[in-house]
Every structure is written in C-alpha cells, then in structure tokens.
Amino acid sequence: MNRQNFEATSPQRLDQFLSQMLDQPRNQVSALIKESYVQVDDKVQTKTGFKLKSNQMVSVTFPQMEQQEPQRIDFDVEIIYEDDDILVVNKPAGLVVHPAPSVKEPTLVDWLKHHGISLSTLSAKERHGIVHRLDKGTSGALVVAKNNQAHEHLSKQLQDKSMGRYYLAMIDLKLKENVTVEKPIARNPKDRLKMAIVSGGKEAKTSFISLAQSIDTKEELIACKLYTGRTHQIRVHLNSIGRHIVGDYLYGFKSQKDKILPIFLHAYIMYLIHPRTGEEMHFIAPIRDDLSSYFEQHFDLENLHAVTTPDFIVRSFTA
C-alpha cells in the first residue's frame, strides 16, 4: 500500500492538517480518516476533528482498489482521450458517476473497474479515480485520475480554476441579456432533493451567454461557464433568474414536455493542464444523439453550427 508520513508543527485539527499536506478538499480527506486509513503516532484515528499536538506523526495509507465482483454492465462509455495519467470520457445522460447507498444501478466507477482501468485511490473507495462529477442527468466531458499523483494535480487545478468546463444548455425562455450570476448555494431547507440560493451558502458564480433561438422562438440554446463547482449550480442560478433547462422537472415547471425529454445540459468543452507534462489541453465531448435530433427538428442548423464551434464559445466568454 502507498503510505505517506507527515509531522505536525503546531496544534491543528486532523482533517485541516491533512487537507493542507495532501492539497486535497477536506471532504476527501475526511473520508480517508473515517475509513481508518489515517494513524496518529501509529494509532488509527477516525475522528476528523481530532486535535493534533506539535511533533505528532500522522500517517496516511492510501487504499488499494478492491477487486470485487462488478455489477452487470450493459452499457458503454465513449473515451475521448486516455494516457497513463488521465482518462477523459463523454459521460452519457442517466449514468450516475459513483456508487452511493441510494444508487442501485451500475455507475461510471463500476464501468471503469469492469474495464480494468487503473484508478487513483485518494478519494473514498466508492469514488476511486473521481476528481469531479456530473449530475446523473447531465452528459459530457469528465476527467478521471488514473493515479494519485494525477489526482492531486487535478484537484489543485479545480481549486485554482486552471481546470474547467463550458456547458451547452437549452432553456425555456430567452435570456434578457448575457449575464453572470454570483449567488451563494446551499441545500434547500424546504426540499432536501434540491439546492437553493441561501445566504451564508458556498460562493458560486456562473456566466451565461445566448447562442441561438429555436425556429419557433420558444426555446434558446445557451452556453454556460462555471467559475465554481457547486451541486446543481447551473440549474439553481438559472432558476434564480426565472429560467430553467428543458427537461429539468426538478427545478422547472414540470410541463408534459419536461417529463418526456431528458435534461438538455451537456458539458461540451473541458480544459486542464496535464498533470505530468504541464501541457494545456482542451477536450470536446460530442453532443449526444437525442440533443442532435432535437436540434435538427427545432433549430436553423447552419446558424447552430456556427455558434457551437469551440472557438466561438470560448471567445464569447472572453470578449
């Protein structure tokens, strides 16, 4: 097993200390502590708030990926790019990223393990390789870390914003203007399935730009850029300005169309710095078939193709 040792130089909470030492979000470090992968002075410590003293030794043993009988995998996932350090996939809509107690069907992590893909073990065992996630209904580009070194680099990029994504979304009402929404997000106190704009929540910032209206002008294709990565962020920020994504019956108006159509949200462009070479890289996740079919029926395709080129979208946000 891969093991790292650190010495505390001042009194501090265990989870805070390891978050700094490993350069990882505290929730990932907390999972390692709770699952007994952390020792303080050679004794297992499972309390995330344990108060370290100066000169105490902290050891982290990163778990090996378990070899277990996988669930039946009857789907495939498109690979956009792969090397020894990272894997970039085009996640299908309807696929959950990692297992959880409430998830009964196979997940992306199950698919990765089924195909014998090497994965980092920095996160909790059910999240091996997962640096960031996409909602179940959202499709598009997602990067997987194949080793712990890559995971550390990518997590740091998420924090310093050198890694990110541009999304395509189709909304039910035209934007009044291109807009940036900067409002804090937290769990909705009245509905635990939803997030909401909540005073004192985590800071969140999203920019939205218009791309094209449908032929009947009832819907609009927009591009979205995230500056933070909160749960349901695009959907919550759109809801705060009176818009919602077609197919999003959780935050929308639960129209008959929304109950039939999948959510029209797609992580289209991903950019990052390669964790080993330092090269700036961009990846495009091809638009899924159901979105393409809808566009063919409801949009001017010549205009749509012009405004959905990666260069046009990136320039639109930097203009």
VOBA-1610 file (N, C-alpha, C; in pm, whole numbers, padded with zeros to 5 digits, always signed):
BEGIN
Met+00083-00120+00000Met+00000+00000+00000Met+00087+00126+00000Asn+00040+00229-00066Asn+00108+00357-00073Asn+00086+00433+00058Arg+00196+00477+00122Arg+00185+00541+00253Arg+00267+00669+00255Gln+00212+00774+00320Gln+00284+00899+00336Gln+00281+00941+00483Asn+00391+01001+00528Asn+00404+01042+00668Asn+00427+01193+00676Phe+00366+01254+00778Phe+00379+01398+00799Phe+00396+01426+00948Glu+00465+01536+00980Glu+00481+01576+01120Glu+00408+01707+01144Ala+00324+01708+01245Ala+00252+01830+01281Ala+00347+01928+01347Thr+00343+02052+01304Thr+00433+02153+01360Thr+00364+02247+01458Ser+00230+02234+01465Ser+00153+02319+01558Ser+00019+02252+01584Pro-00051+02289+01691Pro-00184+02232+01718Pro-00281+02263+01603Gln-00355+02161+01559Gln-00445+02179+01446Gln-00540+02061+01436Arg-00658+02083+01377Arg-00749+01972+01351Arg-00686+01875+01251Leu-00712+01746+01270Leu-00653+01644+01184Leu-00696+01662+01038Asp-00825+01685+01015Asp-00870+01697+00876Asp-00814+01821+00808Gln-00801+01930+00882Gln-00743+02052+00826Gln-00596+02030+00791Phe-00525+01964+00881Phe-00383+01938+00861Phe-00359+01854+00735Leu-00434+01744+00723Leu-00415+01656+00609Leu-00462+01720+00479Ser-00564+01802+00487Ser-00610+01872+00368Ser-00499+01960+00312Gln-00424+02025+00402Gln-00312+02109+00360Gln-00195+02025+00310Met-00164+01918+00382Met-00049+01835+00346Met-00069+01763+00212Leu-00191+01715+00190Leu-00221+01639+00068Leu-00271+01727-00045Asp-00299+01856-00010Asp-00354+01951-00108Asp-00483+01895-00168Gln-00571+01847-00079Gln-00698+01788-00119Gln-00813+01854-00044Pro-00934+01856-00105Pro-01051+01908-00033Pro-01072+01832+00097Arg-01125+01900+00198Arg-01140+01839+00329Arg-01237+01719+00328Asn-01338+01724+00239Asn-01433+01611+00238Asn-01366+01483+00192Gln-01269+01492+00100Gln-01198+01372+00057Gln-01107+01320+00168Val-01039+01411+00236Val-00953+01372+00347Val-01036+01312+00460Ser-01152+01369+00488Ser-01239+01319+00594Ser-01279+01174+00568Ala-01304+01140+00441Ala-01341+01003+00407Ala-01228+00906+00440Leu-01105+00945+00413Leu-00990+00859+00446Leu-00978+00840+00597Ile-01003+00947+00672Ile-00994+00938+00819Ile-01103+00845+00873Lys-01226+00866+00829Lys-01338+00787+00880Lys-01326+00639+00845Glu-01258+00609+00735Glu-01245+00470+00693Glu-01116+00405+00745Ser-01054+00469+00847Ser-00940+00410+00922Ser-00811+00400+00841Tyr-00791+00493+00747Tyr-00667+00492+00671Tyr-00563+00589+00728Val-00595+00652+00842Val-00505+00753+00900Val-00465+00711+01041Gln-00336+00724+01070Gln-00285+00696+01204Gln-00216+00820+01261Val-00231+00839+01390Val-00159+00944+01461Val-00072+00876+01565Asp+00060+00894+01552Asp+00156+00824+01639Asp+00128+00674+01641Asp+00111+00618+01521Asp+00093+00474+01499Asp-00038+00418+01553Lys-00133+00503+01590Lys-00265+00457+01634Lys-00371+00509+01537Val-00459+00419+01493Val-00565+00458+01400Val-00652+00567+01462Gln-00677+00673+01386Gln-00761+00782+01433Gln-00875+00805+01333Thr-00998+00790+01376Thr-01114+00803+01286Thr-01194+00930+01310Lys-01150+01014+01401Lys-01221+01139+01428Lys-01160+01252+01345Thr-01239+01308+01257Thr-01187+01412+01168Thr-01145+01537+01244Gly-01210+01563+01357Gly-01180+01682+01435Gly-01077+01661+01544Phe-01008+01546+01541Phe-00904+01517+01641Phe-00801+01629+01642Lys-00767+01678+01764Lys-00673+01790+01777Lys-00529+01739+01786Leu-00452+01769+01682Leu-00311+01731+01681Leu-00230+01822+01771Lys-00124+01765+01824Lys-00028+01842+01901Lys+00101+01854+01821Ser+00182+01952+01855Ser+00311+01969+01786Ser+00394+01843+01797Asn+00460+01809+01687Asn+00553+01696+01678Asn+00485+01559+01668Gln+00353+01556+01664Gln+00288+01427+01643Gln+00304+01385+01497Met+00319+01252+01476Met+00338+01198+01343Met+00204+01147+01288Val+00174+01187+01168Val+00049+01146+01103Val+00084+01063+00979Ser+00025+00945+00970Ser+00050+00857+00856Ser-00080+00832+00781Val-00073+00837+00648Val-00189+00808+00564Val-00153+00690+00475Thr-00233+00585+00480Thr-00215+00470+00395Thr-00327+00471+00291Phe-00292+00495+00168Phe-00395+00504+00064Phe-00443+00365+00027Pro-00574+00347+00021Pro-00628+00213-00004Pro-00599+00163-00145Gln-00586+00031-00156Gln-00576-00031-00286Gln-00717-00044-00342Met-00729-00039-00475Met-00861-00057-00534Met-00905-00202-00515Glu-01021-00219-00457Glu-01070-00353-00427Glu-01108-00428-00554Gln-01072-00557-00556Gln-01115-00643-00664Gln-01244-00711-00620Gln-01354-00665-00674Gln-01482-00720-00633Gln-01565-00756-00754Glu-01662-00841-00733Glu-01748-00884-00842Glu-01831-00764-00887Pro-01809-00717-01010Pro-01881-00597-01054Pro-02027-00626-01087Gln-02106-00520-01089Gln-02243-00535-01134Gln-02244-00563-01284Arg-02355-00613-01331Arg-02370-00638-01474Arg-02362-00504-01549Ile-02270-00495-01643Ile-02251-00372-01719Ile-02304-00395-01860Asp-02416-00331-01893Asp-02475-00349-02025Asp-02478-00218-02103Phe-02379-00132-02076Phe-02369-00004-02146Phe-02222+00025-02174Asp-02197+00120-02261Asp-02059+00159-02288Asp-02046+00310-02271Val-01924+00356-02254Val-01895+00498-02235Val-01789+00538-02337Glu-01812+00647-02407Glu-01718+00694-02508Glu-01593+00751-02442Ile-01476+00705-02485Ile-01349+00758-02436Ile-01302+00866-02534Ile-01281+00986-02481Ile-01235+01098-02563Ile-01082+01100-02571Tyr-01018+01068-02457Tyr-00871+01073-02450Tyr-00825+00983-02336Glu-00709+00919-02355Glu-00652+00837-02248Glu-00501+00829-02260Asp-00432+00841-02147Asp-00290+00810-02139Asp-00263+00746-02004Asp-00139+00742-01960Asp-00106+00672-01834Asp-00157+00745-01710Asp-00194+00872-01723Asp-00230+00952-01607Asp-00378+00990-01599Ile-00439+01016-01713Ile-00578+01063-01712Ile-00661+00990-01817Leu-00790+00989-01793Leu-00887+00937-01888Leu-00999+01040-01897Val-01033+01083-02017Val-01143+01177-02036Val-01254+01104-02109Val-01374+01103-02051Val-01487+01032-02111Val-01600+01129-02142Asn-01689+01084-02228Asn-01812+01158-02258Asn-01924+01085-02183Lys-01952+01131-02061Lys-02049+01061-01976Lys-02189+01067-02038Pro-02256+00953-02049Pro-02393+00956-02102Pro-02490+01016-01999Ala-02597+01075-02048Ala-02704+01120-01960Ala-02768+00998-01896Gly-02806+01010-01769Gly-02871+00900-01699Gly-02776+00809-01624Leu-02645+00832-01637Leu-02546+00749-01568Leu-02496+00820-01443Val-02506+00753-01328Val-02455+00807-01203Val-02303+00789-01202Val-02229+00886-01148Val-02083+00881-01154Val-02024+00778-01058His-02068+00777-00932His-02009+00683-00836His-02117+00623-00745Pro-02090+00507-00688Pro-02189+00439-00602Pro-02223+00522-00478Ala-02342+00499-00428Ala-02391+00559-00304Ala-02501+00467-00251Pro-02534+00478-00123Pro-02637+00390-00067Pro-02770+00393-00144Ser-02804+00508-00200Ser-02932+00521-00269Ser-02926+00477-00415Val-02807+00445-00465Val-02789+00410-00606Val-02791+00259-00622Lys-02884+00208-00700Lys-02896+00064-00720Lys-02836+00017-00851Glu-02830+00107-00952Glu-02783+00067-01083Glu-02630+00083-01094Pro-02567+00020-01194Pro-02423+00035-01215Pro-02386+00181-01241Thr-02268+00221-01201Thr-02222+00359-01213Thr-02101+00368-01306Leu-02056+00491-01329Leu-01935+00511-01409Leu-01816+00442-01344Val-01803+00450-01210Val-01693+00384-01141Val-01700+00232-01163Asp-01820+00175-01160Asp-01836+00032-01189Asp-01787+00000-01330Trp-01821+00087-01425Trp-01776+00067-01564Trp-01624+00072-01574Leu-01563+00169-01506Leu-01417+00183-01508Leu-01350+00058-01452Lys-01401+00009-01339Lys-01343-00110-01277Lys-01365-00234-01365His-01483-00243-01425His-01516-00355-01513His-01417-00363-01630His-01371-00247-01677His-01278-00245-01790His-01132-00245-01745Gly-01108-00264-01616Gly-00972-00279-01566Gly-00888-00154-01577Ile-00951-00038-01572Ile-00878+00088-01585Ile-00816+00125-01451Ser-00687+00156-01453Ser-00617+00197-01331Ser-00679+00326-01278Leu-00701+00332-01145Leu-00766+00448-01086Leu-00692+00494-00962Ser-00697+00626-00936Ser-00641+00680-00813Ser-00722+00631-00693Thr-00660+00635-00575Thr-00729+00589-00454Thr-00731+00697-00346Leu-00714+00823-00387Leu-00716+00932-00289Leu-00854+00952-00228Ser-00958+00935-00309Ser-01093+00952-00258Ser-01140+00826-00189Ala-01260+00834-00127Ala-01319+00717-00062Ala-01332+00604-00164Lys-01340+00481-00114Lys-01330+00364-00202Lys-01436+00362-00311Glu-01555+00419-00285Glu-01659+00418-00388Glu-01636+00525-00493Arg-01533+00611-00472Arg-01508+00720-00566Arg-01368+00711-00628His-01312+00592-00635His-01178+00577-00692His-01171+00643-00830Gly-01071+00729-00848Gly-01048+00794-00976Gly-01127+00921-00999Ile-01228+00947-00915Ile-01320+01057-00942Ile-01269+01187-00880Val-01233+01282-00965Val-01184+01413-00922Val-01300+01512-00911His-01392+01502-01004His-01510+01589-01006His-01624+01504-01061Arg-01747+01556-01058Arg-01859+01476-01102Arg-01956+01557-01189Leu-02047+01486-01252Leu-02158+01546-01324Leu-02286+01486-01268Asp-02394+01564-01263Asp-02522+01510-01219Asp-02564+01395-01309Lys-02648+01308-01255Lys-02694+01191-01330Lys-02750+01229-01466Gly-02832+01332-01472Gly-02897+01369-01597Gly-02810+01446-01694Thr-02694+01493-01649Thr-02604+01573-01732Thr-02506+01484-01806Ser-02486+01513-01933Ser-02389+01439-02013Ser-02265+01524-02033Gly-02160+01461-02091Gly-02044+01539-02134Gly-01912+01502-02073Ala-01817+01593-02088Ala-01676+01567-02057Ala-01651+01554-01907Leu-01582+01447-01870Leu-01545+01422-01731Leu-01407+01356-01730Val-01316+01407-01647Val-01181+01351-01640Val-01169+01260-01519Val-01098+01149-01538Val-01073+01050-01433Val-00923+01044-01409Ala-00881+01043-01282Ala-00739+01031-01248Ala-00701+00883-01238Lys-00595+00846-01306Lys-00554+00705-01307Lys-00449+00672-01202Asn-00399+00774-01132Asn-00305+00751-01023Asn-00317+00868-00924Asn-00260+00851-00806Asn-00276+00952-00701Asn-00206+01083-00734Gln-00094+01075-00805Gln-00024+01198-00841Gln-00109+01284-00934Ala-00171+01219-01032Ala-00259+01292-01124Ala-00379+01349-01049His-00432+01272-00955His-00547+01316-00876His-00512+01443-00797Glu-00396+01445-00735Glu-00353+01562-00658Glu-00344+01686-00748His-00282+01670-00866His-00266+01784-00957His-00401+01835-01006Leu-00490+01744-01044Leu-00619+01785-01098Leu-00705+01851-00990Ser-00700+01799-00868Ser-00776+01860-00759Ser-00729+02002-00734Lys-00599+02024-00741Lys-00545+02158-00721Lys-00592+02251-00833Gln-00600+02199-00956Gln-00647+02280-01068Gln-00793+02320-01051Leu-00873+02230-00994Leu-01012+02266-00966Leu-01020+02384-00870Gln-00929+02385-00773Gln-00930+02491-00673Gln-00878+02623-00729Asp-00774+02618-00813Asp-00718+02744-00864Asp-00778+02785-01000Lys-00879+02709-01046Lys-00957+02741-01166Lys-00879+02725-01296Ser-00765+02653-01294Ser-00695+02628-01420Ser-00755+02510-01495Met-00852+02445-01435Met-00929+02339-01499Met-01076+02377-01493Gly-01149+02354-01602Gly-01291+02389-01601Gly-01363+02339-01724Arg-01493+02375-01734Arg-01576+02329-01845Arg-01670+02438-01893Tyr-01704+02430-02021Tyr-01810+02510-02079Tyr-01926+02415-02111Tyr-02046+02455-02074Tyr-02164+02371-02095Tyr-02254+02429-02202Leu-02329+02341-02267Leu-02441+02381-02351Leu-02569+02346-02278Ala-02668+02436-02281Ala-02797+02410-02218Ala-02906+02471-02305Met-03020+02406-02310Met-03135+02462-02379Met-03237+02503-02275Ile-03277+02629-02278Ile-03366+02682-02174Ile-03503+02719-02233Asp-03600+02733-02144Asp-03739+02751-02184Asp-03775+02894-02221Leu-03699+02991-02178Leu-03724+03131-02211Leu-03592+03198-02247Lys-03598+03289-02343Lys-03477+03358-02387Lys-03416+03441-02274Leu-03285+03442-02268Leu-03218+03531-02174Leu-03246+03677-02213Lys-03268+03761-02115Lys-03285+03903-02146Lys-03155+03964-02196Glu-03045+03913-02142Glu-02911+03957-02181Glu-02811+03854-02132Asn-02692+03857-02189Asn-02586+03773-02136Asn-02559+03819-01993Val-02543+03723-01903Val-02541+03761-01761Val-02449+03670-01682Thr-02390+03725-01577Thr-02314+03647-01479Thr-02390+03650-01347Val-02417+03533-01293Val-02488+03521-01166Val-02388+03480-01059Glu-02382+03557-00953Glu-02291+03527-00843Glu-02372+03528-00714Lys-02424+03410-00677Lys-02510+03397-00559Lys-02474+03268-00486Pro-02473+03271-00352Pro-02432+03154-00273Pro-02534+03041-00280Ile-02483+02918-00280Ile-02568+02800-00292Ile-02550+02707-00173Ala-02662+02653-00125Ala-02661+02553-00017Ala-02782+02462-00035Arg-02791+02359+00048Arg-02905+02268+00043Arg-03035+02346+00070Asn-03138+02318-00010Asn-03267+02384+00008Asn-03328+02342+00141Pro-03350+02435+00234Pro-03401+02397+00367Pro-03542+02338+00363Lys-03614+02360+00253Lys-03752+02311+00243Lys-03765+02184+00158Asp-03658+02150+00085Asp-03662+02032-00002Asp-03521+01977-00014Arg-03493+01866+00054Arg-03357+01814+00061Arg-03306+01758-00071Leu-03396+01741-00170Leu-03352+01694-00301Leu-03293+01807-00385Lys-03316+01930-00341Lys-03278+02045-00422Lys-03175+02133-00350Met-03104+02210-00429Met-03018+02316-00377Met-03091+02448-00398Ala-03040+02556-00337Ala-03108+02684-00347Ala-03009+02797-00320Ile-03051+02920-00357Ile-02975+03039-00319Ile-03001+03062-00171Val-02895+03051-00091Val-02909+03060+00055Val-02802+03154+00109Ser-02844+03253+00184Ser-02748+03343+00248Ser-02657+03262+00339Gly-02527+03280+00325Gly-02432+03204+00404Gly-02392+03073+00340Gly-02448+03041+00221Gly-02410+02920+00148Gly-02271+02935+00087Lys-02231+02834+00010Lys-02099+02839-00054Lys-02103+02933-00174Glu-01998+03011-00190Glu-01994+03105-00300Glu-02005+03030-00433Ala-02076+03089-00528Ala-02097+03025-00658Ala-02111+03132-00765Lys-02050+03105-00881Lys-02052+03204-00989Lys-02063+03132-01123Thr-02159+03177-01205Thr-02182+03119-01337Thr-02209+03230-01437Ser-02152+03217-01557Ser-02184+03311-01666Ser-02266+03240-01772Phe-02362+03312-01830Phe-02449+03258-01933Phe-02447+03349-02055Ile-02436+03291-02175Ile-02444+03369-02299Ile-02542+03302-02395Ser-02616+03384-02471Ser-02710+03333-02571Ser-02633+03284-02694Leu-02679+03173-02750Leu-02619+03121-02873Leu-02718+03125-02989Ala-02836+03062-02970Ala-02932+03056-03081Ala-03072+03028-03028Gln-03171+03088-03093Gln-03310+03059-03058Gln-03366+02951-03151Ser-03462+02875-03099Ser-03530+02776-03183Ser-03611+02847-03291Ile-03649+02773-03393Ile-03722+02833-03505Ile-03851+02898-03459Asp-03920+02836-03363Asp-04045+02893-03313Asp-04023+02993-03199Thr-03896+03021-03168Thr-03853+03118-03064Thr-03899+03082-02923Lys-03944+02959-02902Lys-03989+02920-02769Lys-03874+02877-02678Glu-03764+02838-02737Glu-03651+02789-02659Glu-03522+02855-02708Glu-03420+02849-02624Glu-03293+02910-02660Glu-03178+02820-02616Leu-03081+02804-02704Leu-02958+02734-02669Leu-02860+02836-02612Ile-02805+02806-02495Ile-02709+02896-02432Ile-02582+02820-02397Ala-02477+02893-02370Ala-02352+02836-02318Ala-02333+02886-02176Cys-02277+02801-02092Cys-02258+02833-01951Cys-02114+02807-01912Lys-02057+02897-01835Lys-01921+02878-01783Lys-01926+02881-01631Leu-01873+02775-01569Leu-01868+02767-01424Leu-01736+02823-01372Tyr-01745+02904-01268Tyr-01625+02952-01201Tyr-01609+02880-01067Thr-01714+02812-01024Thr-01712+02728-00904Thr-01787+02600-00939Gly-01781+02500-00853Gly-01841+02372-00887Gly-01940+02322-00784Arg-02045+02396-00760Arg-02145+02356-00661Arg-02246+02259-00722Thr-02305+02176-00637Thr-02408+02084-00682Thr-02525+02160-00744His-02566+02118-00865His-02679+02178-00937His-02658+02327-00967Gln-02534+02371-00974Gln-02509+02515-00981Gln-02575+02584-01100Ile-02560+02529-01220Ile-02619+02591-01338Ile-02770+02599-01324Arg-02830+02491-01277Arg-02976+02484-01266Arg-03029+02582-01161Val-02958+02593-01049Val-03000+02684-00943Val-02986+02830-00986His-02874+02863-01051His-02853+03001-01093His-02951+03041-01204Leu-02982+02947-01295Leu-03083+02977-01396Leu-03220+03000-01330Asn-03253+02915-01235Asn-03381+02928-01165Asn-03393+03064-01096Ser-03279+03115-01049Ser-03280+03243-00977Ser-03310+03361-01069Ile-03295+03342-01200Ile-03328+03449-01295Ile-03452+03412-01378Gly-03530+03317-01328Gly-03657+03283-01392Gly-03645+03200-01517Arg-03539+03122-01529Arg-03520+03034-01645Arg-03496+02893-01595His-03527+02794-01678His-03488+02658-01641His-03459+02576-01766Ile-03384+02472-01748Ile-03340+02389-01860Ile-03453+02296-01902Val-03475+02286-02033Val-03577+02196-02085Val-03546+02053-02038Gly-03646+01988-01983Gly-03628+01853-01930Gly-03598+01850-01782Asp-03574+01966-01721Asp-03538+01971-01579Asp-03663+01989-01494Tyr-03731+01879-01467Tyr-03855+01888-01390Tyr-03831+01910-01241Leu-03705+01895-01194Leu-03678+01919-01052Leu-03685+02068-01020Tyr-03627+02151-01106Tyr-03626+02295-01083Tyr-03724+02370-01172Gly-03778+02302-01273Gly-03863+02369-01370Gly-04010+02365-01334Phe-04090+02372-01438Phe-04235+02386-01418Phe-04311+02255-01434Lys-04237+02144-01452Lys-04299+02011-01462Lys-04404+02005-01573Ser-04370+02063-01689Ser-04458+02055-01804Ser-04454+01913-01860Gln-04549+01881-01947Gln-04552+01748-02006Gln-04425+01721-02084Lys-04374+01825-02153Lys-04251+01807-02230Lys-04134+01774-02139Asp-04126+01840-02024Asp-04015+01817-01932Asp-04018+01675-01876Lys-04136+01616-01866Lys-04145+01480-01815Lys-04102+01377-01920Ile-04107+01417-02046Ile-04073+01326-02155Ile-03927+01339-02194Leu-03878+01462-02205Leu-03743+01485-02254Leu-03639+01470-02143Pro-03518+01422-02177Pro-03408+01424-02079Pro-03360+01567-02060Ile-03291+01592-01951Ile-03243+01728-01925Ile-03140+01766-02032Phe-03158+01885-02092Phe-03074+01928-02202Phe-02956+02009-02150Leu-02865+01941-02080Leu-02745+02003-02025Leu-02627+01914-02057His-02524+01972-02119His-02413+01893-02171His-02281+01965-02146Ala-02187+01899-02078Ala-02052+01954-02055Ala-01973+01938-02185Tyr-01967+02044-02262Tyr-01922+02038-02402Tyr-01771+02049-02418Ile-01710+02143-02348Ile-01566+02168-02360Ile-01501+02158-02223Met-01392+02083-02214Met-01315+02077-02089Met-01173+02124-02116Tyr-01118+02201-02024Tyr-00978+02243-02036Tyr-00906+02211-01905Leu-00780+02172-01917Leu-00700+02140-01799Leu-00553+02144-01837Ile-00467+02135-01736Ile-00323+02125-01757Ile-00282+01981-01726His-00215+01918-01820His-00180+01778-01798His-00093+01764-01673Pro-00129+01675-01582Pro-00059+01666-01454Pro+00087+01623-01462Arg+00127+01560-01573Arg+00266+01517-01585Arg+00347+01609-01677Thr+00291+01646-01792Thr+00366+01722-01892Thr+00352+01874-01876Gly+00247+01919-01806Gly+00222+02063-01793Gly+00160+02124-01917Glu+00122+02042-02014Glu+00062+02092-02137Glu-00082+02136-02114Glu-00120+02250-02172Glu-00260+02293-02169Glu-00338+02211-02270Met-00447+02151-02226Met-00524+02061-02312Met-00672+02099-02313His-00736+02081-02429His-00879+02104-02443His-00943+01978-02502Phe-01060+01944-02452Phe-01131+01825-02499Phe-01275+01864-02533Ile-01326+01807-02642Ile-01463+01832-02684Ile-01543+01702-02669Ala-01656+01710-02599Ala-01745+01595-02583Ala-01854+01606-02689Pro-01854+01519-02790Pro-01956+01526-02895Pro-02097+01530-02837Ile-02182+01611-02897Ile-02321+01627-02850Ile-02395+01496-02869Arg-02467+01454-02767Arg-02534+01324-02771Arg-02649+01322-02873Asp-02688+01201-02913Asp-02781+01183-03025Asp-02917+01248-03002Asp-02972+01237-02880Asp-03106+01293-02858Asp-03105+01445-02869Leu-02995+01509-02828Leu-02984+01654-02844Leu-02971+01691-02991Ser-02886+01617-03063Ser-02866+01644-03205Ser-02996+01631-03283Ser-03074+01528-03251Ser-03201+01507-03320Ser-03298+01622-03293Tyr-03300+01668-03169Tyr-03389+01779-03134Tyr-03347+01906-03208Phe-03216+01929-03213Phe-03167+02048-03284Phe-03207+02044-03431Glu-03198+01928-03495Glu-03232+01914-03636Glu-03377+01952-03663Gln-03464+01924-03567Gln-03606+01949-03585Gln-03648+02091-03547His-03572+02156-03457His-03622+02281-03399His-03530+02403-03419Phe-03412+02384-03479Phe-03319+02496-03494Phe-03272+02509-03638Asp-03227+02628-03673Asp-03159+02652-03801Asp-03018+02594-03788Leu-02994+02481-03854Leu-02868+02409-03832Leu-02745+02486-03878Glu-02758+02562-03987Glu-02643+02638-04035Glu-02598+02739-03930Asn-02693+02811-03873Asn-02661+02907-03768Asn-02612+02835-03643Leu-02675+02723-03610Leu-02637+02649-03490Leu-02493+02600-03498His-02454+02549-03612His-02316+02500-03629His-02216+02614-03611Ala-02252+02732-03657Ala-02160+02846-03648Ala-02136+02889-03504Val-02241+02881-03421Val-02229+02933-03284Val-02192+02826-03182Thr-02178+02701-03227Thr-02139+02595-03133Thr-01998+02542-03159Thr-01921+02613-03239Thr-01781+02575-03252Thr-01709+02611-03121Pro-01616+02530-03076Pro-01545+02560-02950Pro-01482+02698-02950Asp-01422+02739-03062Asp-01357+02870-03067Asp-01458+02982-03045Phe-01575+02971-03107Phe-01677+03075-03090Phe-01721+03086-02946Ile-01744+02971-02881Ile-01793+02972-02743Ile-01687+03031-02649Val-01563+02988-02662Val-01458+03039-02574Val-01440+03188-02594Arg-01440+03233-02719Arg-01424+03377-02749Arg-01541+03457-02691Ser-01659+03400-02694Ser-01777+03471-02645Ser-01764+03504-02496Phe-01699+03417-02419Phe-01682+03442-02278Phe-01564+03534-02247Thr-01470+03542-02338Thr-01352+03626-02313Thr-01367+03764-02375Ala-01472+03781-02457Ala-01492+03911-02525Ala-01528+04017-02422
//
